[in-house]
Structures are given as structure tokens and as C-alpha cells.
Amino acid sequence: MVDTEPHIRAVYRPSGYVRWGRLLPGFSLAICVALAMAWCLNYAFQHGFYIVVFAPLFAAFAVGGALFGVLKWSHCRNRTIAVVASIVLGLLIHLGYYYFGMLQIVGVAHAHRVDFLPRYIQFRIKTDLKEEIGRPKPKQVPQNGPNMIDQGFNWFFFGFEQILIIGMLIAIGWTRASHAYCEACRRWMTSETLKLAPGIGASIWQSLQQSHYADVQERLADAIRQTELHCGATIEYCPKCAQDIGCSVVYLTLKDVVAPGTRDALSAKIGALFRPRPTAHLRTVVNHVELYAEEIGAIAASFPDLKKMVATDPTLFPIPQPAANTPETNIVSSDNSGQTWEGRLARIEQVPTGEAGTVLTSRNAILQTVIGVFSTLGVVGVALVPAIVLANMKQPPPEWVSGICLVVMFGGMIFGLIWNLFYARYPTARFMRRQTWRDFEMRANPAVDLQNPDLYFVDIIPRQNWGKMMMENASDIGFLELNKSRRELIFEGDKERYWIPVESIIEIKHEFWADSVKHQLQSSPNLNHVIVVKAMTDKGPWEAFFYRRQNEFQMLTAKRRLTNAKELEQKIRELASKN
């Protein structure tokens, strides 16, 4: 039996040391860069091309690059020092921007009068007027300056820009000081990162914990490399140690979408505000955990530099065999074939020609797209009807009519937003269910009873299609029956039929992947949940991937998606556990 108990793992912790002989002159240079960016911000303001939020964001990036280089050059492993340095530089950028503006009024001779700065900032808050880019400037500037609402927005942007700058610099400094460092060789460890499809990182860590190294190798080998960082697997190690003493510690960091069933921490949501958009939804699964020798051998093939290091001495990092996690308790030896299965085997058959391939057609795919577009845009279009009618009326209507139209339009917009967030897939799912049921009803001998109200309407989505942008991810579609009398999972599909006796089931697990895109109101992409049933056939182990479609008129929230998948998983487990 494989030991699946959790192990107490070593985790990398920065030592807190720093080379002060390099940090002090390097930080002085970073201060000069921060003051230079503050002068540039004031120059941009004086010449009318200071863009709120974006200008200080650009300045923070420039100073962050200098801070990153200084911390790396000074071998800073002290995160407290990195945070303090970040705060100092952030204050110099933003307050320095106002300080240089103050000097233009009081003169360089009064540069030491820093006490004037708070009053100057108040003066700017009461006098600054913001303009939209591209809008013509008014011929006359209002003499009374911004009103109270505009001043409130000025205070808001003042605070937001300051928090944004400091938050970004803290993130840069904290991350740089947290990089793994080899104290023996006195050098930063080598780092390699794989960009994978969403959901892969969490499943890899789960397989590593259960010592299912073959699954880890399979997932890394089959994973689709991404151009954006949807899921990051980072390893850090010291190749010099491996060369000199024949051993090296390898640390693993995994970042992925939020795992299903877990709440996103408030600190993670706040931290996402200061990250670049492609990585804002990522959460840390594990951070700098030390890998065991077998785990290093299992992942080495996917990291080119680590693979070279492992190849120098394969005995230190043994590569596990692909069949290491095959459940031997259910397989016995045979004189003829070498392996036989005790009990009934799962059976897969092709649907007879003439009956197969009538649902997943190009015609239905186009109709699904049309229905989806009308479902998404139709509600919003109806909400705009009152505005269109009012705009085309020759005479202006009474004010109460305009008020009703505005209320209707506003209500329609809210309804359209809720519909597109939670119900947009329902019309296409109902259409496909009707098409599937109608075509299956014409079959001579379907495997399931189509009148059974307990059938599950499911897609078969193979692993290689997870996370892909496709018109149709499913390779098959149909109805799943959990037959209690025969103790079988029976699937009647558009292309294939499955009979899966519970005796043939090797494993039942819940997996997921994340959409490659997300809308503006989401903190993370939608998760798509699949129940994977691994069973034994006459040709060896085989997997079925059951994905439930939105078959009922209900809000398809993240919790509902997870609940629907867990319900199907629980029903299958209950059927398999009954004697």
C-alpha cells in the first residue's frame, strides 16, 4: 500500500542576513532614482500630461526595478529591511512629486522648509482640476476651482496613488528578499518556472502528497504550456552544490487559481489589487517547500536545467516508474496474459453508424452560438429600448415618463448583468438537452431509459481539452444513469456507450480547470468541475470524464458549480460502496 499520510516538510526561510557594504550604496542610488521619478512626475503635471494613477504606476515600476537590483546585488534575505526600504522609496516618489511642485512656488532657497509641504498638498487638493483625455479644454477655467465633490475625488486619488506606489514596491521587495538563497555557496539559487493551464498546480501538489509520481509526470507531460501565467510551478535549487558535494536541496512553489471549496482570504484579495492583471487571480498553493528525492526525479523531465543536474548522478534523484501507483490489490497474476482483473470489466462500445454523431454537429454548434449571443446581448438590448424610443420622439415627453423609462432601463441593465453572470449558459444547455433527448429517442436500443427522471445530462470532456478556447470542448454528450440494481454506471452518448460496473472502478476523483479568461467583476476565472472515473477494461485502465451541464434554472455561481459536481461524485461513491 502507498503511504498517503501527510509528511512534515521543510520549508525555506530567509536567513535575514544582508551585505551592508553593498546595500547602503545601492539604496542611496535607489533613492536618487526615486527622486528623479518624483521630478519627472512634477514635470508631467506642469506640462499637462500627468495621467492620474498611470503616471505614478510607471514611476513605481522604474523605482521597483532599481530596488529589485539593489536587493539582489546586496544579497538581502531580510524581508523587514526590504519592506522598510520599499516604504521609504514609495514616500519619496509621491511626496517628492508634491515637494518639487512646492519648490516652484517658494523657490529653491526655501528648499529646507519641508513644513510647507502639508499646506501645499492641501492647496493642490483645493485647486487641481482633472480633465478627460481627448476632451477639448474649456476656453475659460472656472475661477472658483473644484467643488466639494471634486476635492473629495482629489483626496481619494491622493491616497490611492500613495497606497498603490507603496504596495507595489513592498510586493517587489518582499518577493526579491524571499527568493531561495544557498548559504553554503553564498549565492542565489537557480530558478525555473513553468507556465501551465489553470488547475494543474493544485492537482500536481495533491499527487505529490499522495506519492502518485506517475500522475505528476503525466500531468506535466500532457499540460498545455501557456503564454500567460495562469498557473505557475517554480523550482529553486543550487547547481553548484550538486556539482561540488553531489547533493542539492530543491524547493517548490506552486501558484494556481483558488481551489474549489475554499474561501479566498481577504489578504489575497487585497494583494491582488497590486499585481499585474494576468497574475492577479493566482493564489499560492505551496511556497518554497522542500522536495524529496523521488519527487525531484518525478518532475525533473519538465525542467530542462534541473534535468541536466539530475542526470549528473541519477542515484541521488531516482526517477519513479510510471506504474508506481497502480492498485495492485485488484490485479492478480495470470499464466497467459500476465495480468487479469478480478470481477466485471468496464465496456465501451461505439454507437451504431446512422445513430451516432447527430448531436455534436456543426449545425448545433452554430445554433448554440446564436442562442448564446442572443441570450447575452438580448437582455441588454431590451433594456436600451426606452432610451431609443425617447431619443426618437419628436417632442420631449413629460418628466414622469422619462423617469419611468430611466427606472426601467436601469432595472433592465441590472437584470441583464445578473442574467449574463449566472444564467447565460442555461438556454444553450436546454437546447442541447432537447436535441440530445430527441435524437436518442429515435434510437432502436438506447442503453439508458430516457424516461428516467434521475438521469444526469453530461458532457465527456477529455483532459487534453481542459482550459482550451474551443467552440465545443466536449468529445461526447449524453445521459448518465446510476443503475442501482445492476450496480453500474451506464452512459448513452452521441458517439459511445459505457457500461462501468462498480467492481471495475479503480478510482473516483474530482478535478477542475479554470477558464482562460474572466470578466471584469471576477476576482478569479470560473472553475469547471469534472468527475473522473478510472476503471479497468479488457485493454487496461481507462478514464471517463463526466462534466454536468446547467440543466436546471438556477444561479450558476461558483458554489453551485462545485455543489453539482460534488453531488454527482457522492452518488457514484455511494453506488460503488454498496455491497
C-alpha positions in Angstrom: 0.0 0.0 0.0 1.2 3.5 -0.7 1.6 5.8 2.3 -0.6 8.8 1.8 -0.2 10.3 5.2 0.9 13.9 5.1 4.6 14.5 5.9 6.1 17.3 7.9 8.1 19.1 5.2 10.9 21.5 5.5 10.1 25.0 4.2 12.7 27.6 3.1 13.0 30.5 5.4 15.2 33.5 4.6 18.2 33.8 7.0 17.7 37.6 7.5 21.3 38.4 6.5 22.4 41.1 4.1 25.7 42.6 2.8 25.6 46.1 4.3 28.6 47.1 2.3 26.5 46.8 -0.9 23.1 47.6 0.5 23.9 51.1 1.7 25.4 52.5 -1.5 22.9 50.6 -3.6 20.0 52.0 -1.6 21.5 55.5 -2.0 21.3 55.0 -5.7 17.7 53.8 -5.5 16.9 57.0 -3.5 18.3 59.0 -6.4 16.1 57.1 -8.9 13.0 57.7 -6.7 13.8 61.5 -6.5 14.4 61.6 -10.3 11.0 59.9 -10.9 9.3 62.4 -8.5 10.8 65.3 -10.6 9.5 63.6 -13.8 6.0 63.4 -12.3 6.1 67.1 -11.4 7.3 67.9 -14.9 4.5 65.8 -16.4 2.0 67.7 -14.2 3.3 71.1 -15.1 3.2 70.4 -18.9 -0.3 68.8 -18.8 0.4 65.1 -19.5 0.2 63.7 -15.9 -2.2 60.8 -16.2 -3.8 60.0 -12.8 -2.8 56.6 -11.4 -0.9 55.6 -14.6 1.9 58.1 -14.2 2.7 57.2 -10.6 2.3 53.5 -11.6 5.0 53.9 -14.2 7.3 55.7 -11.7 6.8 52.9 -9.2 7.8 50.3 -11.9 11.0 52.2 -12.6 12.0 52.6 -8.9 10.9 48.9 -8.3 13.4 47.8 -10.9 16.1 49.7 -9.1 15.0 48.3 -5.8 15.0 44.7 -7.2 18.5 45.1 -8.5 19.8 46.6 -5.2 18.3 43.8 -3.1 19.7 41.1 -5.4 23.2 42.7 -5.6 23.3 43.1 -1.8 22.2 39.5 -1.2 19.4 40.8 1.0 17.5 38.0 2.7 15.8 40.2 5.3 12.2 40.9 4.4 11.8 43.5 7.1 14.6 45.6 5.6 13.1 45.1 2.1 9.7 46.3 3.3 11.1 49.4 5.1 13.2 50.3 2.1 10.1 50.0 -0.1 8.0 52.3 2.1 10.8 54.9 2.1 11.1 54.9 -1.6 7.3 55.0 -2.1 7.0 58.1 0.1 9.9 59.7 -1.7 8.2 59.2 -5.1 4.8 60.5 -4.2 5.6 63.2 -1.6 8.7 64.2 -3.7 6.4 64.9 -6.6 4.5 67.4 -4.5 7.7 68.7 -3.0 9.2 69.6 -6.4 5.9 71.4 -7.2 6.2 73.4 -3.9 9.7 74.5 -4.8 8.4 76.2 -8.0 6.3 78.4 -5.7 8.6 79.0 -2.7 11.9 78.9 -4.6 14.9 76.7 -4.2 16.2 79.0 -1.5 13.5 77.7 0.8 14.1 74.0 0.0 14.7 73.3 3.6 11.1 74.4 4.6 9.6 70.9 4.5 7.0 72.1 6.9 5.4 74.0 4.0 4.6 70.6 2.2 1.3 69.7 4.1 -0.1 73.2 3.3 1.0 72.9 -0.3 -0.7 69.5 -0.6 -3.9 71.0 0.8 -3.6 73.8 -1.7 -3.3 71.3 -4.6 -6.3 69.4 -3.4 -8.4 72.5 -3.5 -7.2 73.8 -6.9 -6.4 70.7 -9.1 -8.9 70.1 -11.9 -9.0 66.8 -13.7 -9.8 66.5 -17.4 -10.7 63.6 -19.6 -8.1 62.6 -22.2 -9.1 63.7 -25.7 -11.8 66.2 -24.5 -11.2 69.8 -25.7 -10.1 72.1 -23.0 -12.6 74.8 -21.9 -12.0 78.3 -23.1 -12.3 79.6 -19.6 -11.2 77.9 -16.4 -13.7 78.2 -13.5 -12.5 80.9 -11.1 -13.9 79.2 -8.0 -11.9 76.0 -8.6 -13.1 72.4 -8.0 -16.3 71.9 -5.9 -16.5 69.8 -2.8 -17.1 66.6 -4.8 -14.1 67.2 -7.0 -12.0 67.9 -3.9 -13.2 64.6 -2.4 -12.0 62.8 -5.5 -8.7 64.7 -5.3 -8.2 63.3 -1.7 -9.2 59.9 -2.8 -6.7 59.8 -5.7 -4.0 61.2 -3.5 -4.4 58.4 -1.0 -4.9 55.7 -3.7 -1.8 56.7 -5.6 0.3 56.7 -2.4 -1.0 53.2 -1.4 -0.6 51.9 -4.9 3.1 53.0 -5.1 4.0 51.7 -1.7 2.0 48.4 -2.2 3.7 47.7 -5.5 7.2 48.4 -4.1 6.5 46.2 -1.0 5.4 43.4 -3.3 8.7 43.7 -5.3 10.9 44.0 -2.2 9.2 41.1 -0.3 9.3 38.8 -3.3 13.0 39.5 -4.1 14.1 39.0 -0.4 12.1 35.7 -0.3 14.0 34.1 -3.2 15.8 30.9 -2.1 19.5 31.5 -1.2 22.2 28.9 -0.7 24.0 29.9 2.5 26.8 27.4 1.9 27.7 28.8 -1.6 26.7 32.4 -0.7 24.7 32.8 -3.9 21.1 33.0 -5.1 19.6 29.6 -6.1 18.8 29.0 -9.8 15.1 29.3 -10.5 12.9 27.7 -13.3 9.2 28.4 -13.8 6.7 26.5 -15.9 3.5 28.3 -17.1 0.7 25.7 -17.2 -3.0 25.6 -17.7 -5.2 26.7 -14.7 -5.9 23.9 -12.2 -2.8 21.9 -12.9 -0.8 23.2 -9.9 -3.3 22.1 -7.3 -3.6 18.6 -8.8 0.2 18.2 -9.0 0.6 19.1 -5.3 -2.2 16.6 -4.4 -0.5 13.8 -6.3 2.9 14.6 -4.8 1.5 14.4 -1.3 0.0 11.0 -2.1 3.2 9.8 -3.7 1.4 9.3 -7.1 4.5 10.2 -9.1 3.2 8.7 -12.3 0.3 11.1 -12.2 2.7 14.0 -11.7 4.7 13.0 -14.7 1.6 12.5 -16.8 0.1 15.9 -15.9 3.4 17.8 -16.5 3.9 15.9 -19.8 0.3 16.5 -21.1 -0.1 20.0 -19.7 -0.5 22.7 -22.3 2.1 25.4 -21.9 0.6 28.9 -21.6 1.8 32.2 -22.8 0.3 33.9 -19.7 1.0 32.9 -16.2 -2.4 31.1 -15.4 -0.6 28.5 -13.2 3.0 28.7 -12.1 5.3 25.9 -11.0 8.6 27.3 -9.8 11.6 25.3 -8.5 14.7 26.7 -6.9 18.0 24.9 -6.3 21.8 25.3 -6.2 23.6 23.6 -9.1 26.9 24.4 -7.6 26.1 22.3 -4.5 25.2 19.4 -6.8 28.4 19.7 -8.6 30.7 20.1 -5.6 29.1 17.9 -2.9 26.8 15.7 -5.1 23.6 16.9 -3.4 21.3 19.8 -3.7 18.1 21.0 -2.0 15.2 21.7 -4.3 12.3 24.0 -3.3 8.9 24.0 -5.0 6.5 26.9 -5.2 3.0 26.5 -6.9 0.6 29.3 -7.7 -2.8 28.4 -9.1 -6.4 29.5 -9.1 -8.4 29.3 -5.9 -9.0 25.6 -5.0 -12.7 24.6 -5.2 -14.5 24.6 -1.8 -12.0 27.1 -0.2 -12.6 30.7 0.6 -10.3 33.3 -0.8 -8.5 35.0 2.0 -9.1 38.8 2.4 -5.3 39.4 2.3 -5.1 37.6 -1.0 -7.9 39.8 -2.5 -6.2 42.9 -1.3 -2.8 41.7 -2.6 -4.4 41.1 -6.0 -5.0 44.8 -6.3 -1.3 45.4 -6.6 -0.4 42.6 -9.0 -0.4 42.8 -12.9 -3.7 41.7 -14.3 -2.6 38.3 -15.7 -1.4 37.1 -12.3 -4.0 38.9 -10.1 -6.2 35.8 -9.7 -3.3 33.5 -8.7 -3.1 32.2 -5.2 -0.2 30.3 -3.6 -0.8 26.6 -3.2 2.6 25.9 -1.6 5.5 28.2 -1.0 9.2 27.1 -1.0 8.6 23.5 0.3 11.5 21.1 0.1 11.0 18.2 -2.2 12.0 14.6 -1.5 14.5 12.8 -3.8 11.7 10.8 -5.6 9.7 13.9 -6.2 12.7 15.6 -7.7 13.1 12.7 -10.1 9.4 12.8 -10.9 9.4 16.5 -12.0 12.9 16.7 -13.5 11.9 15.9 -17.0 9.8 19.0 -17.3 12.5 21.4 -16.1 15.5 21.4 -18.6 18.2 22.7 -16.2 17.0 20.5 -13.3 17.0 17.6 -15.7 20.7 18.2 -16.5 21.6 18.4 -12.8 19.7 15.1 -12.1 21.5 13.4 -15.0 24.9 14.1 -13.3 24.1 11.5 -10.6 20.8 9.6 -11.2 21.2 7.6 -7.9 20.6 10.7 -5.8 17.3 11.5 -7.5 15.7 8.2 -8.6 13.0 8.5 -11.3 9.9 6.6 -10.3 8.4 4.0 -12.6 5.2 5.1 -14.5 3.2 2.3 -12.9 4.1 3.0 -9.4 0.6 3.9 -8.3 -1.3 1.0 -10.0 -3.6 -0.5 -7.4 -2.0 -4.0 -7.0 -4.7 -5.2 -4.6 -7.1 -5.7 -7.5 -4.7 -7.2 -10.1 -3.5 -10.8 -9.9 -1.1 -12.8 -12.0 -2.1 -15.0 -14.9 -0.1 -17.6 -16.8 -1.4 -16.4 -20.2 -1.7 -12.6 -20.3 0.4 -11.6 -17.4 -2.5 -9.6 -15.7 -6.2 -10.3 -15.2 -8.9 -8.5 -13.4 -11.0 -10.0 -10.6 -14.6 -9.1 -11.3 -16.5 -7.5 -14.2 -14.7 -5.2 -16.6 -15.9 -1.8 -17.9 -17.1 -1.9 -21.5 -17.0 0.8 -24.2 -18.9 0.4 -27.4 -19.4 2.7 -30.4 -22.9 3.8 -31.2 -24.0 2.1 -34.5 -23.5 4.0 -37.7 -26.6 6.0 -38.6 -27.4 6.8 -35.0 -24.0 8.3 -34.0 -22.9 11.9 -34.4 -26.3 13.5 -34.6 -25.9 15.9 -31.7 -22.3 17.3 -31.7 -22.7 18.6 -35.3 -21.6 21.9 -36.9 -25.3 22.9 -37.2 -26.0 22.5 -33.5 -22.7 24.3 -32.7 -23.8 27.3 -34.8 -27.2 27.3 -33.2 -25.7 27.2 -29.7 -23.5 30.2 -30.6 -26.6 32.1 -31.9 -28.6 31.3 -28.9 -25.7 32.3 -26.6 -25.3 35.6 -28.4 -29.0 36.5 -28.2 -29.1 35.3 -24.6 -26.2 37.6 -23.7 -27.0 40.7 -25.7 -30.8 40.4 -26.0 -31.5 41.3 -22.4 -29.2 44.3 -22.6 -30.8 45.3 -25.9 -34.3 45.2 -24.4 -33.1 47.4 -21.5 -32.0 50.1 -24.1 -35.4 50.2 -25.8 -36.8 53.0 -23.6 -33.7 55.1 -24.3 -34.0 54.6 -28.1 -37.7 55.5 -28.0 -37.1 58.7 -26.1 -34.3 59.7 -28.4 -36.5 59.3 -31.5 -39.5 61.2 -30.1 -40.2 64.5 -31.9 -41.5 66.2 -28.7 -40.0 65.6 -25.3 -42.3 63.6 -23.1 -43.3 64.6 -19.6 -40.7 64.3 -16.9 -42.6 61.4 -15.1 -42.4 59.4 -18.4 -38.7 60.0 -18.7 -38.3 59.0 -15.0 -40.2 55.7 -15.6 -38.1 55.0 -18.7 -34.9 55.6 -16.7 -36.1 53.3 -13.9 -37.0 50.6 -16.5 -33.7 51.0 -18.3 -31.7 50.9 -15.0 -33.6 47.8 -13.8 -33.1 46.1 -17.2 -29.4 46.7 -17.0 -29.2 45.1 -13.5 -31.2 42.2 -14.7 -29.0 41.8 -17.8 -25.9 41.8 -15.6 -27.3 39.1 -13.3 -28.5 37.1 -16.2 -25.1 37.2 -18.0 -23.3 36.4 -14.8 -25.3 33.4 -13.7 -27.9 32.3 -16.3 -26.2 32.8 -19.7 -25.4 29.1 -20.2 -28.9 27.9 -19.3 -30.6 28.5 -22.8 -27.8 26.7 -24.7 -27.8 23.8 -22.2 -31.6 23.4 -22.5 -31.3 23.5 -26.3 -28.6 20.8 -26.3 -30.6 18.6 -23.9 -33.7 18.8 -26.0 -31.7 18.0 -29.2 -29.9 15.1 -27.4 -33.1 13.6 -26.0 -35.0 13.9 -29.3 -32.2 12.2 -31.3 -31.7 9.4 -28.7 -35.4 8.7 -28.6 -35.2 7.7 -32.2 -32.6 5.1 -31.5 -33.5 1.4 -31.7 -32.0 0.3 -28.4 -30.5 3.0 -26.2 -28.5 1.9 -23.2 -30.5 4.0 -20.7 -34.2 4.6 -20.0 -34.8 8.1 -21.4 -37.9 8.5 -19.3 -35.9 8.1 -16.1 -36.1 11.4 -14.2 -32.8 10.7 -12.4 -30.6 10.8 -15.5 -27.7 13.2 -15.5 -27.1 15.3 -18.6 -23.3 15.3 -19.0 -20.5 16.2 -21.4 -17.4 14.0 -21.9 -14.5 16.5 -21.8 -11.1 14.7 -22.2 -8.2 16.1 -20.2 -6.4 17.5 -23.3 -9.4 19.9 -23.9 -9.4 21.4 -20.4 -8.7 25.1 -20.5 -8.7 25.4 -24.3 -10.6 28.1 -26.1 -12.8 25.9 -28.4 -16.3 26.2 -29.8 -17.0 22.8 -28.2 -14.7 21.2 -25.6 -16.8 18.0 -25.3 -15.8 14.9 -27.3 -19.2 13.4 -26.5 -22.5 14.3 -24.9 -25.3 12.3 -23.4 -27.1 10.9 -20.4 -25.6 9.1 -17.4 -27.6 6.6 -15.4 -26.5 5.3 -12.0 -28.2 1.8 -12.1 -28.6 0.6 -8.6 -30.0 -2.9 -9.5 -27.1 -3.7 -11.8 -24.6 -1.6 -9.8 -23.3 0.1 -13.0 -22.7 3.5 -14.4 -24.3 3.5 -17.8 -23.7 6.3 -20.3 -25.6 6.7 -23.6 -23.6 9.2 -25.7 -23.7 10.7 -29.1 -20.7 8.6 -30.2 -20.1 6.0 -27.5 -21.8 3.9 -24.8 -20.2 3.0 -21.4 -21.1 0.2 -19.0 -19.0 0.7 -15.9 -19.6 -1.9 -13.2 -18.6 -0.8 -9.7 -16.2 -3.8 -9.4 -14.2 -2.3 -12.3 -13.8 1.1 -10.8 -10.2 1.9 -9.7 -10.6 5.5 -8.7 -13.2 8.2 -8.4 -11.9 11.8 -8.1 -13.0 15.3 -8.5 -10.8 17.5 -10.7 -11.2 21.0 -12.2 -9.7 23.6 -14.5 -10.2 27.3 -14.8 -11.4 29.3 -17.8 -8.6 31.0 -19.7 -10.5 34.4 -19.5 -12.5 36.2 -16.8 -14.8 39.2 -16.8 -14.1 42.4 -15.0 -16.3 41.6 -12.0 -14.5 38.4 -11.2 -11.5 38.1 -8.8 -10.6 34.8 -10.5 -11.8 32.8 -13.6 -14.7 30.3 -13.4 -13.8 26.8 -12.3 -15.1 23.9 -14.3 -15.5 20.7 -12.3 -15.2 17.2 -13.7 -15.8 13.8 -12.0 -13.1 11.4 -13.3 -13.9 7.7 -13.1 -11.0 5.4 -13.7 -11.9 1.9 -14.5 -10.4 -1.4 -15.8 -11.3 -2.6 -19.3 -10.1 -5.6 -21.2 -7.4 -3.3 -22.7 -6.2 -1.9 -19.4 -7.0 1.2 -17.2 -9.3 3.7 -18.8 -10.8 7.1 -17.7 -14.2 8.7 -18.2 -14.6 12.5 -17.7 -18.2 13.5 -16.6 -19.0 17.2 -16.7 -22.5 18.3 -15.7 -24.3 20.8 -17.8 -26.5 23.5 -16.4 -29.8 21.6 -16.7 -31.9 23.5 -14.2 -32.9 27.1 -14.0 -30.7 28.2 -11.1 -27.9 30.7 -10.4 -24.7 29.1 -11.7 -22.4 30.5 -9.0 -19.0 29.1 -8.2 -20.6 27.4 -5.2 -23.3 25.9 -7.3 -20.8 24.6 -9.8 -18.9 22.9 -7.0 -22.1 21.5 -5.4 -23.4 20.0 -8.6 -20.1 18.2 -9.2 -19.8 17.0 -5.6 -23.4 15.7 -5.7 -22.6 13.5 -8.7 -19.3 12.4 -7.1 -21.1 11.4 -3.9 -23.8 9.5 -5.8 -21.2 7.5 -7.7 -19.3 6.8 -4.5 -22.5 5.6 -2.7 -23.2 3.3 -5.6 -19.7 1.9 -5.5 -19.7 1.4 -1.7 -22.9 -0.7 -1.5 -22.4 -4.4 -1.1 
